[in-house]
Each structure stands twice: as structure tokens, then as C-alpha cells.
Amino acid sequence: MRHRIRSVSRIFFSLLFAVLFFANPIPSAHAQIPFTGFQATYYQGRNLQGKPILTRLEPAVNWAYEAGGSPAPGVVPSTDFSTRWEGWYALDRAGAWTFTYTSDDGGRVWIDNELVIDMWYDHMPLTRAVTKEFAPGFHLVRVEYFQNSGGMTSQLTITPPGAFPDWMGEYFDNPYLLGQPSYRVNDTEINFNWGSGSPDARIPSENFSVRWSRLYNFARGNYNFSATADDGIRVWVGDTLAIDGWVPQQARTYTNTLFLDGTYPVRVEYFEQGGQALVNLFFKPTNAPAPSTANETWRGEFFDNTHLIPPAKCEQAAAQINFNWGGASPGCEIGGQLFSARWTAVRNTLATGFYTVQLDVDDGARIFVDDTLILDAWREQAPTKYAATFYLNAGVHEWRVEYFQGVGGAQLRLEVIPGVTPPVASTTFNPTH
């Protein structure tokens, strides 16, 4: 009977493969790309250029190493390398598939040659997810990654439509979350006490690991997170490492409070080394007030010289920095030439992550956050566009914008955009008077 079941199973999967293949045939230009696993090609340097130092078949895009580690010790260095994975992935049903990618440092993901996730810059571990409608069949998946220094992570998860309405649990037969999971399951909650046993017959009772992930919509407010683990645990909410207890330990509880507003990917990672095994995560809104927005209004001080030399002639409050004086006076009994100004504000950042400032200026300006210079355009110039990207933790930060006007037209506009935008080359434009 068992032999008959195995034979029927082989016939079923052979027919499924044939249907998928002919429904979405593989172009001949990509004939060498595998449809079981991924062809991984490693390069010296961060630009995926030159002669490969290693090419091999890998079952999944899924590894993470501490600083000094390597996916191929003695062949691939621990710093300054890049990798490309390519593979045909069989989507066995039509619908909205979710691709979730975590990288440290830079990474990007293409599906059928469409760039769907782009984090091609130095950063700590970041996770991005995209959900798209697909027809059944084989689809070309390409992942590119570069490692600068420190720890390294490159992990891609592909989730079928409607498969995991709660937590997607990925269970690994090693304590490092490496390779393909032994199985995936929908867990309605993260609250397990396996004692000295195992989560499943496919997993050993020691030296295993689990990753849970989901998207969660948080109403605006503060949330208290509490996690208990024996042994290690870490919890990400969006790009914020909210709880970090990634060490062998007896049962220990960690807590943290985050201000959240909107939908965030939540990821929980756990490993068991030996002895007792338990893990849980709970979160709930708190009655604590939201972080103070302090004074989001810009306090402007204007000087009748180009070097911000006090005393200020006057002060003017502004809801935003967006001025085009042309050659006219900014007020304060100051002429339209040879003046300077300084704006300060205490502003609340709701979410940890990268932010981009875009600046339009004529003549000079510079921007500081918490007394750190993040953009320096302190020079006489025609109207010019600038952009700078920087990393901010959630919470309150002190902003300062300084400006001077030499002669000719005068204008200044500042915009802060969450995330990373392509760098803006210095270009001139015609101001509107």
C-alpha cells in the first residue's frame, strides 16, 4: 500500500511539473538557471563584477552570520563581497504571493525581471515585503546582495496566497535559521513550552530554531511587547530590533514599549540549544501617552549679515521651510541681499529607519540633526537641488537649518521623506518669482 501511495505521489508531482512547465515555459536565454534551488554566484567586491570566486547550487536564499563569518570559509571573505542568486520558482496557484526579504547590508529582489524590493545601500538588518498577483507557473527570481562589514544576512521567504493567516512559522533542524526550513506551519500564536521535547518529529529536541513572521496593523499609539525565551530570542517590528536576547539562557523575559502607527512586518526569531525549550510573545496597547511632539514649528532667527552673527534682527515662526524671496526682503527690516537665518525645531520621528532630506537652495544652507551635520551646501551658488539619506531612531530629535543669502535671488525649501530615495545630482533650475 505504501509503495502504491509513493507511486501515485510521484505521478502527481510529475504531472504538476509538466503542467507548470508548459503553461509557463522557460526562455532559452535562462536555460542554465535551475528550477530546483538557486544558482549562487559570489564575487570579490560589492559590485557583482569580475570573475566569480564561487558558483554553486543553494537550496534557498537563507543565511545569516555574525561578524567574521562566511557562507564559504576560506573561499568567500567575511567582508567586501557580493552575491547573486537566480532560480525558477514554481508558483502552484494563481493569487497574491508575498515575497519577504531581509538583508544586512545591501540587497534587492527581482521577479520576472521586475525590481520589487530595493535596499541597495549599507544598513543594519532591514526587512521589506511585497505582495503581487501571479499566474501559476515558473517565475524567475533573482536576488542580489552585497556585504560591506560586520554581520551579514540574506533571507528570502516566498508565501503562497492565504497560506498563513496568522503567524508563518518556519522550523529549522539547526540553531542558526539556515537552509530550507524542515516545515512551515500557520501558528495562531507564539506561546510554546516544549519542555525537553521537540516541536515536531521532524525537529530535534535540541539545537533547533524557528522564525515567525506576519504583517500587523497597529492603531496609532504605544504598545508594550513582552517576550520570554529559553534559549535565545529577538523581535523586529518594522526595522526596529525591539527585543534582543540572542544568547543561550534559562527562561528570561524581555520587555519594550514602541510607538507605532500603521502596518509593520513583525518577525520573531528563536533558537534552542539544550535543556528546556519555551518561547512566547505578547503585545498590547498601553495607556502611556504618545511621544511628545514637543515643538514641531520651526523657530526662525534672521540676521543682517551672512555669518549668523548675533544679535538676531527678529524671530519668525514657520510651519515648514519653504521660501522663495527672489530679491525681496524676508522681513525684519532686512534687505533682500546679504542676510542669514537659522531655524530650529524639536520634531518627533515615529518610526526607526532611513530618511531622506531634499533641499532646494540659493545661496547656501546646511542641515543638522542632533548637532550632527547631515547635509552641507554652505556656498554661494545658483538655485541647486541636494539630497542626503541618514538613519534615525524613533523618538524626539533636534533639527537645525542654517541659511545665507549673498546676492541675486534667494530661496530655500526643505522636505523630509521616509525611506531612501535616489541621490539627486546637483542641478540648477529656474526659481519662480
N, C-alpha and C positions, 0 to 999 in steps of 0.2 A: 504493500500500500504506500509506504513512504517513497519507494522508488517511483511509483506511478505519479505521486504528487510532485516529486522533483522534476520528472519528465514534463509534466504539464506546465510547471513553472517555467522551465527553460523554453518551451514552445511559446508561452505567453510573452515572455520578455523579448524573444527573438522577433515575434510579430510586432510588438510595440516598437522595437528599434527600427524595423523595416518601415512601418508607417511613418514614424518621425523623420526618418532619413529621406524618404521620397516626398514627404509633404514639404520639407524644407531642406533641399539638397545642399551639400557643402560646396561652395565655389572652388574651382580647381586651384585658384591662387592661394587658397588656405589649406590645401590638401595635407600638408605636413603637420598642421596643428591637431593635437589629439582630441578625441571626444570622450576619453576616459582620463580625468585629471587635467593637469595644466602643464604645458611646456614652460619651464622656468629658465630664464637666461640671465646670468649675473655678469655685471660689468664693473671694472675698476672706475671710480669716479661717479659723480652724481648725475650724469647727463645721458646715460644709456648709449654711450658711444664707444667706438673702438672694438677690439677683438674680445669676444666673451671669455671670461675666466672660468665659467662653468655653465653647462647646459644639462638639464636633467628633467625627468618627469616627476611632478609632485602631485599627490592626490588631491590637495586643496591649497588654497591661499590662506594659510593659517599658521603663523609662528610669531613668537614674542620672546625676546631675550633681554636680559639685563645688560648694563654697560659692560663691554669687554667680551660679550658673547658673539656667536656667529652661527648662521644657518649651515655653514660647511667649514668647520675649523681647519685651519691650515691651507684653505683654498680661497675662501671669501673673507676679507678682513672684517674687523668689528666696526670700522668707521669708513666713511667716504666710499660707498659703493651704491649701485643701483640694480634693480631687478625688473624684469618684465615677465608676467605670466600670461599665457594665451591658451584658451581651450574652448572647444564646442560644448555647450551645456544644454542638455535636453530638458526643455520645459514641457512637462507631460500633459498640461491642460491650458486652456485659454483662461485669461483673467489677469488680475492685478498682482504681479510678483514684486516682492520687496528685496532690494539689494542693499545690504548694510555693510559699510566698510570702516574699519578703524586703522589708523596709521600713526606712526611716530618714527621718522619725520614725515617727509612729503609723500603723498600718494594720489592717484587718480584712477578712475574706473570708466571704461568704455563698454557699451553693449551694442553690438552690431555697428561698430564704428561711431557711435554717438557718445560723446563725453557726457556722463551723467553725474559723476562726483569728481570734484576738483579741489584738492588740498595740496597743491604742488608748491609748498613752502615749508620752511623749518617750523616745527611746532611740537608741543607735548602731545600725548595721545589724544586724538580727536576722532569722533565718530560722526559719520553722515549716513543718512538713509534716503533712498529714492524708491518710490512705488510707481510702476508703469504697467500699462496693459500690453500683453504679448499674446500672439498666436502660438499654438502648440508647435513644437519642432525644435531643431537645433538652433541655438543662437550663439554668436561669437562673443566671448567675454575676454576682455583684456584689462589687466591691472598693471600699473607701473608704480614703482616705489623707489625712493632714494633715502639712504641713511647718511646723516651728517656725523653725529657723535652721540654718546650716551646710550640709553636704552633704545630698543628697536621693536616695532610692532607692525605687522601687516596681516590683517584678518578680514576675509570676505565671507559673508553669510548670505545665502540665497533662500528666501522664504516663499513657499507656494501660497496661492490665494486662499485665505480663510483657514489656513492650517493651524495657526496659533492665536486664538482669540484672547488668550491671557498672556502668560509668560512662555516664551520659547526656551525650553531647557535643553542645552546641549551637553551631553555627558561624555567625558573622555576617560580612557583607561590609563591615563598618566596624570601626574600632578601639575603639568605645565600648560594645559589647554592647547596642546599641539596636535597637528594632524586632523584627520576627519574624526568627528565625534562617533563614539560607538553607537549612539542612537540620539534622536531628538524626540521630544515629547512636549505637549502642552501642559504646563503646571498652573493650576488655578491660583496658587500662592507659593511663596518661598517660606516654608516653615517645616523643616525636616529634622528629625532626630533619629539617625540610623544606628546609634549606639556603636557597637563594634562590628556591625554588619555592613551591608552594601546596598546602594540604591536599587540594584538590579543584578540579575545573574550575569549580565554582560560586563559588569564593572567589578573590579576587585574591591575588597573591603578596606584596603589601604592604598595610598598613592594614586588617587583619582582626583578629577577636577570637574567643575560644572560651570557653565556660563548661562545666565538667564538674561533675556533682553525683551524689551517691549517699548512701544510708544505710549506716553501717558499725557493726557491733557489736564494741566493744573490750572484751576481758577486762581486769579491774582491773589497772592498772599504769602505768608510764611508757612513753611512745612517742616515738621520735625521728623528726621529719619533716625531709626534705631535698628542696628544690625548686631546680631550675636553669631559668633562662629567658633568652632573648634575643628580645623585649624584656621587657615587664612581667608580673609575676605577683603574685597574692595568694591566700592559702589560709585558709579558715574551717573550723574544727572546732567544731561547735555554734555558739555565739555568740562564740567566741574567734577573733579575727583572728590566726592563728598565724604567718603569714608575710606581710610587706608589702613587695613590691619593685615597686610600681606606677609605674615610671619607664622611659623609653627607656634601654637599656643593652646593652652586649655581654654575652655569656654570663656569668652570675653565679649562684653557689649560695648559698642561704639555708638555715639550719637552726634548729630549735626543738624543745624537749622539753616534752611535755604529760603531765600525769597524767589518765588517762581511766578511766571505769568505766561501761559501758553502751552504748546505741545513740545515735549522733550523726549529724546530717546533715553531710556533708563537701562543701565547694564550692571549686572551683579556677577562678580567672578569669585569662585570659591575653590580651595584645594584642601584635601585631606591627606595628611602624611602618615599618621598612625594613631592607634588608640581609639578614643571616642570620636564620632563624627556627627556634628549638628550644625545647622545654619538656619537663620531666619532673617527676614527683613520686614519692617513695618514702617509706614509713614502716614502722617495725618496732618491736617492744617492745625496751626496753633493760634492762640489768641494774641500773640505778640504783634505789635504794630509793624507795618511795613517800614523798611529803612527810610529814614528821614530824607526827603528830597532837599533839605536844607534850603539853599538859595539858588534856584535854577536860573534866576535872572542874572544877566551879565551886568556887572558894575563897571562902567567906563569912566576913565580919567583922561582928560585931554590936556596937552602941554603945548606951549607956544614955541617949541624947539623940536629938533628931530632926534633928540637923545634921551627923552623921557626924564629930563632934569626937572625936579620939583622947584616950586610948588605947582600943582595942577591948577589950571585956569578954572576948571569946573568939573562936575561929575554928571554923567547921564546914564540912566538905566536903559537896558535894551533886552527884549525877549529873545533876540537872535542877532548874530553878527552878519549883517547883510546890508552893506552901504555902497552907494555909488555917488560920491560927492561931485564927480567931474572936477572942475576947477573952483567950485564954490566952497564956502566956509562950512565946517562941520558944526558951527555954533560956538558958544562960549567966547564970543568976541575974538575968535581966532581967524586969521586969513586962510584962504584955500591952499596956501603953499607953506612949506617948511614947518610942519607940525608933527606931533606924535601922539599916540594914545595907548592906553593899557586897559584891557578888560579882564576881570576876574569873576569866577563863579565856582560854587561848590555844587557838583552835579552827581546824581545817583546813576550808577551803572547797574542795570537789572540783572544781567547775565554775564558770567565769566566767558571770555573768548577774545577773538581778534576783532579790532575795529579799524576802520579807515577814515582818516580825515582828508577832506578835499578842500583846497584853498585856492581862491582866485584873488590876486593881489596886484596892486600898482600903488606905491612902490614896494617897500619891504615889510616883512612880517615874520614872526616866529611864534611857535606854539609850545607850551609847557604843560605837562600833566604830572601833578605831584612833584613839581620842581625838576622834572626830567624833560630835557629838550627833545621833542619828537619830530619837529619839522622846522628847518631853518632856511628862510628865504629873505634874510636881512640884507638887502642890497637895493640899489636903485635899478629899476627895470620897467620895461613896458608891461602892460597887463599880461600876466602869466598864470597858468594853472599848475598846481602841485598836488601830490597825494602822498600820504605816508600811512603805513599799517603798523599797528602796535597791539600789545596784549594787555588786557585789563581784567583784574578780578572784580567780581560783583561787589558792589558797595559804593561808598561815597568817595569822590576824588576831587582834588583841587585843580582847576583849569586856569590857565593864564595865557592871554593872547596879546602880543605887543606888535605895534604897527608904527611906521613912519611914512610921511609924505614929503618928497623932495619938491620937484616942480612938475608942472603939467597936470594931467588928470589924476584923480585919487579914487580908489575903490578897494573894498575888502569884503569878501564873502567866505564864510566857514560853514562846512557841513560835516557832520559825523555820521557814518554809516556802519551799522553792524556787519561784521564779516570782512572778507578780503575782496577787494576789487582790483582789477589790473592796474599797474602803475600808470600814472598819467605823465607822459613826456611833457617837459616844459614847452608850452606853445603860447603864442600870442593870439589875442582876439580883440575884437573892436568893442569897447565899452559902449553902453547905452547911456547917453546923457539926458 
